[in-house]
Amino acid sequence: MLPVLCVEPENRSYRVLEAALSAQVQLTRAFSAAEAFVRVARERPRVIITELRLGDCDGVDFVQRLASGVHVVPIVVASAFCDSHTIVRAVRAGAMDYICKPLDVPDLRITVARALQQPGPDTDGAASDVSDSSDPFVGRSPGADYVRDRLARFADTEASVLIQGESGVGKDLVARSLHRRSRRAGASYVARNCAAIPETLFETEMFGVRRGAYTDAISRTGCFEAAHGGTLFLDEITEMPQVNQVKLLRAVEEQRIARVGEARGTDVDVRLLAASNRELGEAVQRGAFRHDLYYRLNVLPLTIPPLRERPEDIPLLVEHFLQRLGSCRAVRGDAMTRLTEHLWPGNVRELRNVVHRAALLADGGAIDSRHITFL
């Protein structure tokens, strides 16, 4: 039977879950968020069912940390907190579904069965745009070989890596692979897009907040604490305002952070990976990015070449994406010619979308040039 982890401190609720699911799955239990992270790394569950009332962590933060971890699995929230605000927050944090207590057993079984149909943590699922962890960069071009060589050289170090490349080339994929291959693979992988963090919320997002720090403030774990012992990946680092660059530099240099509202700091052990779709050195020359932070991040540089510079990889990528779709349909020569001659401004992400669209338009037949459409 497939393993399912239940994060449930309350015995009565766990007994309901156990009675409902024991014939369907192999159910294990964690009493707290801290225990859950250990079990996720050790047991690789296929689904996680969690309560939001956890004594050692805010429930929505817990869901967010699980959803951004290295072992990404479907998360089902089963909680008595069923107001619309909480449900929306949990789903936005990464929950696949939300079940209200008292639990409806048939609904619970259907939800878990649906979650089990999602890709597992060791399959090529949504966490990867290009390939799985065994060969994280599809292709046999010199550019693909270069990326694989750098991954092999950089993975098992503690140094910061600056990953640069155009949008859609697979920077997050490379960052995840560096984490999976490192000595920190059993700990958390936390990824955040700096462009999506409002300037005024940077400290809360990065360092967390103490309960009562301001009106209605609840205790919240920041990215650095969430990634303690593991890896923190900051994407689109060039979008970070300079005032926040100073705060990030201090945390990176000292390996110490303080939650908003706290006077005393906390030591953290984090390996930092950063990425940008723009040349960070040019941003330094323009005065848009601090040179001291740049040198902290750019210890090991890795630049991913755009897809237009490695057209020989396109047939392999097309085959890969069709396999992920469960499709065995052929791709005719005229269609492959169109694909290899396109300049791919959206890179591998754009190619994936074009292949998916072509497979649908072909409706079970061979893909030809009529089915290749560019937006």
C-alpha positions in Angstrom: 0.0 0.0 0.0 1.1 3.6 -0.7 2.4 5.6 2.3 0.4 8.5 3.5 1.5 10.8 6.4 -1.0 12.2 8.8 0.0 15.3 10.8 -2.6 15.2 13.6 -1.9 16.1 17.3 -5.4 15.1 18.4 -6.0 11.4 19.1 -9.7 11.3 18.4 -9.3 12.8 14.9 -6.4 10.5 14.1 -8.5 7.5 15.0 -11.2 8.6 12.5 -8.6 8.9 9.8 -7.1 5.6 10.7 -10.4 3.8 10.6 -11.3 5.4 7.3 -8.1 4.9 5.4 -6.2 1.9 6.9 -7.6 -0.5 4.3 -6.7 2.0 1.5 -3.2 3.3 2.4 -0.3 2.7 4.8 -0.9 5.5 7.3 1.8 6.9 9.5 1.5 9.7 12.0 3.4 12.8 13.1 2.3 14.8 16.1 4.0 18.1 15.2 5.4 20.0 12.2 9.0 19.3 13.3 8.3 15.5 13.4 6.5 15.8 10.0 9.6 17.3 8.3 11.7 14.4 9.6 9.2 11.8 8.4 8.8 13.4 5.0 12.5 13.2 4.4 12.8 9.7 5.7 9.6 8.0 4.5 8.8 9.9 1.2 4.9 9.8 1.7 2.8 10.0 -1.4 0.2 12.2 0.3 0.2 14.4 3.4 -3.0 15.0 5.4 -2.6 17.7 8.0 -4.5 19.6 10.7 -3.8 23.4 10.8 -3.7 23.5 14.6 -0.1 22.5 15.3 1.5 23.5 18.5 4.9 24.2 17.1 4.1 26.0 13.8 1.4 28.1 12.1 -0.6 25.6 10.0 -0.6 27.7 6.8 3.1 28.3 7.1 3.6 24.6 7.5 1.6 23.9 4.3 3.7 26.5 2.5 7.0 25.0 3.7 5.8 21.5 2.6 4.8 22.8 -0.8 8.1 24.4 -1.4 10.2 21.5 -0.1 12.3 19.2 -2.1 9.9 16.2 -1.7 6.8 17.9 -3.3 3.6 15.8 -2.6 -0.1 16.5 -2.6 -1.2 18.1 0.6 -4.8 17.7 2.0 -5.8 19.9 4.9 -8.3 18.3 7.3 -9.2 20.9 9.9 -12.0 22.4 12.0 -10.9 25.9 10.8 -13.3 26.2 7.9 -13.8 29.9 7.4 -13.3 31.1 3.8 -10.2 33.2 4.7 -8.3 30.2 6.1 -9.3 27.9 3.3 -8.1 30.5 0.7 -4.8 31.0 2.5 -4.2 27.2 2.8 -4.9 26.6 -0.9 -2.7 29.5 -2.0 0.0 28.2 0.3 0.0 24.9 -1.7 -2.8 22.7 -0.3 -4.4 20.5 -3.0 -7.7 20.1 -1.2 -9.4 21.2 2.1 -11.7 19.0 4.2 -13.7 20.4 7.1 -14.1 18.5 10.4 -16.1 16.6 11.4 -14.8 14.4 8.6 -17.1 12.9 6.0 -15.5 9.5 5.5 -16.7 8.9 1.8 -15.5 12.4 0.9 -12.2 11.8 2.7 -11.6 8.6 0.8 -12.4 10.1 -2.6 -10.1 13.1 -1.8 -7.2 10.8 -0.8 -7.7 8.6 -3.8 -7.5 11.7 -6.1 -4.4 12.9 -4.4 -2.7 9.5 -4.9 -3.2 9.9 -8.6 -0.9 12.9 -8.6 2.8 12.5 -9.4 4.8 11.1 -6.5 7.9 12.7 -5.0 10.3 10.5 -7.0 8.5 11.0 -10.4 8.9 13.7 -12.9 6.1 15.9 -11.7 5.3 19.6 -11.4 8.5 20.4 -9.5 10.5 19.9 -12.7 10.1 21.7 -16.0 12.6 19.5 -17.9 13.6 16.2 -16.3 13.9 14.2 -13.1 16.6 14.3 -10.5 18.7 11.4 -12.1 19.4 13.5 -15.2 18.2 17.0 -14.5 19.0 18.6 -17.9 17.7 16.9 -21.1 20.0 17.2 -24.1 23.4 16.3 -25.5 24.5 19.7 -26.8 27.7 21.3 -25.4 25.5 23.7 -23.5 23.6 20.9 -21.8 26.9 19.1 -21.0 28.3 22.3 -19.5 25.3 22.6 -17.1 25.6 19.0 -16.1 29.3 19.4 -15.5 28.7 22.5 -13.3 26.0 20.7 -11.3 28.4 17.8 -10.6 31.1 20.2 -9.5 29.0 22.7 -7.5 26.5 20.4 -5.7 28.6 19.0 -2.9 29.9 22.4 -1.6 28.6 24.9 0.8 29.4 27.9 -1.5 26.6 30.2 -2.9 25.7 29.6 -6.5 24.5 32.4 -8.8 22.3 30.9 -11.6 21.8 33.1 -14.6 19.8 32.6 -17.7 16.7 33.8 -19.7 13.2 33.1 -18.4 12.1 29.6 -19.1 15.6 27.9 -19.3 15.1 26.0 -16.0 16.9 27.9 -13.3 14.6 26.5 -10.6 15.2 23.0 -11.9 19.0 23.5 -11.6 18.6 24.9 -8.1 16.5 21.9 -7.0 19.1 19.6 -8.5 21.9 21.3 -6.6 20.0 20.8 -3.4 19.1 17.1 -4.2 22.8 16.3 -4.9 24.1 18.1 -1.8 24.8 17.0 1.7 21.6 19.0 2.6 19.3 16.9 0.5 17.5 15.5 3.6 16.6 19.0 4.8 14.3 21.7 3.5 14.5 23.4 0.1 12.7 26.7 0.2 12.2 28.8 -3.0 11.0 32.3 -3.2 10.5 34.7 -6.1 11.9 38.1 -5.0 9.8 39.9 -7.6 6.7 38.7 -5.8 7.7 40.0 -2.4 6.4 43.5 -1.6 9.2 45.8 -0.3 7.4 46.4 3.0 6.9 42.6 3.6 10.5 41.6 2.9 11.5 41.2 6.6 8.4 39.3 7.4 8.8 36.9 4.5 12.5 36.4 4.9 12.9 36.5 8.7 9.5 35.8 10.1 7.4 37.7 12.7 6.9 37.3 16.4 3.3 36.9 17.8 2.1 40.2 18.9 4.7 42.2 17.0 1.9 44.3 15.6 -1.9 44.2 15.7 -3.3 40.8 14.8 0.3 39.5 14.2 0.6 35.7 14.6 3.9 33.8 15.0 5.3 33.1 11.5 8.4 31.4 10.3 10.5 33.2 7.7 12.3 31.7 4.7 15.7 31.5 6.5 14.3 29.6 9.5 12.2 27.4 7.2 15.4 26.5 5.2 17.6 26.0 8.3 19.9 23.1 7.6 18.9 23.1 4.0 18.9 25.4 0.9 17.2 28.8 0.3 16.7 29.6 -3.4 16.0 33.3 -4.2 14.8 33.7 -7.8 14.8 37.0 -9.7 17.3 38.5 -7.2 17.7 41.6 -9.4 14.1 42.7 -8.5 15.0 43.2 -4.9 15.1 46.9 -3.8 18.4 48.1 -2.4 17.0 48.7 1.0 16.2 45.0 1.2 19.6 44.0 -0.3 21.2 45.5 2.8 19.1 43.3 5.1 19.7 40.2 3.0 23.5 40.9 3.0 23.5 41.2 6.8 21.7 37.8 7.2 24.0 36.1 4.7 27.2 37.4 6.3 26.2 36.7 9.9 24.1 33.6 9.3 21.8 35.1 11.9 18.3 36.6 11.7 15.7 38.2 13.9 12.0 37.9 13.5 10.0 41.1 13.2 9.3 42.2 16.8 12.2 40.2 18.3 15.2 41.9 20.0 17.4 38.7 20.0 18.5 37.0 16.9 18.6 33.4 15.9 21.4 31.5 14.2 20.6 29.9 10.9 22.5 27.4 8.7 21.4 28.0 5.2 23.1 27.5 1.8 22.0 30.3 -0.5 21.3 29.9 -4.2 20.2 32.9 -6.3 19.0 33.3 -9.8 18.4 36.1 -12.3 17.1 36.4 -15.9 19.3 39.5 -16.3 23.0 40.0 -16.1 23.7 40.7 -12.4 27.1 42.2 -13.1 25.5 44.9 -15.4 23.0 45.7 -12.6 26.0 46.3 -10.3 27.7 48.6 -12.8 24.4 50.6 -13.1 24.3 51.0 -9.4 21.0 49.0 -9.2 22.5 46.1 -7.2 25.0 46.2 -4.3 28.5 45.0 -5.2 29.1 43.5 -1.8 26.0 41.4 -2.0 26.9 40.5 -5.6 30.2 39.1 -4.5 28.5 37.1 -1.7 26.1 35.5 -4.2 28.4 35.0 -7.1 30.9 32.6 -5.5 30.1 29.9 -8.1 28.6 31.2 -11.3 26.4 29.0 -13.5 24.9 30.4 -16.7 22.3 28.3 -18.5 22.3 28.8 -22.3 19.1 29.7 -24.1 17.3 27.0 -26.1 18.1 28.8 -29.4 21.8 28.1 -28.8 21.3 24.4 -28.5 18.8 23.4 -31.2 20.1 19.9 -31.3 18.5 19.3 -27.9 15.0 20.1 -29.2 14.1 16.6 -30.6 15.1 15.0 -27.2 13.1 17.6 -25.3 10.1 17.0 -27.6 10.3 13.2 -27.0 10.6 13.9 -23.3 7.5 16.1 -23.1 5.5 13.6 -25.1 6.5 10.8 -22.8 5.3 12.9 -19.8 2.0 13.3 -21.6 1.8 9.5 -21.9 1.8 9.9 -25.7 3.5 7.7 -28.3 2.5 9.7 -31.3 5.1 10.4 -34.0 6.4 13.9 -34.9 6.7 14.3 -38.7 9.8 16.0 -40.3 8.0 19.2 -41.3 6.9 19.7 -37.7 10.3 19.1 -36.2 11.8 21.5 -38.8 9.4 24.2 -37.6 10.4 23.5 -34.0 14.2 23.5 -34.6 14.0 26.8 -36.6 12.0 28.7 -34.0 14.0 31.1 -31.8 12.2 30.2 -28.6 12.0 33.5 -26.7 10.3 31.5 -23.9 12.9 28.8 -24.0 12.2 25.3 -22.6 9.0 26.4 -20.9 7.6 27.7 -24.3 8.6 24.4 -26.0 6.8 22.4 -23.4 3.6 24.4 -24.0 3.9 24.1 -27.8 4.3 20.4 -27.6 1.3 20.0 -25.3 -0.8 22.1 -27.6 0.3 20.1 -30.6 -0.4 16.8 -29.0 -4.0 18.0 -28.3 -4.5 19.3 -31.8 -3.2 16.1 -33.3 -6.0 14.2 -31.6 -4.2 10.9 -31.4 -2.6 11.1 -34.8 1.0 12.1 -35.8 2.0 15.6 -35.2 2.7 17.6 -38.3 3.4 21.3 -39.1 -0.3 22.2 -38.9 -0.3 21.4 -35.2 2.7 23.6 -34.4 1.4 27.0 -33.3 3.3 29.8 -31.6 1.6 32.4 -29.4 
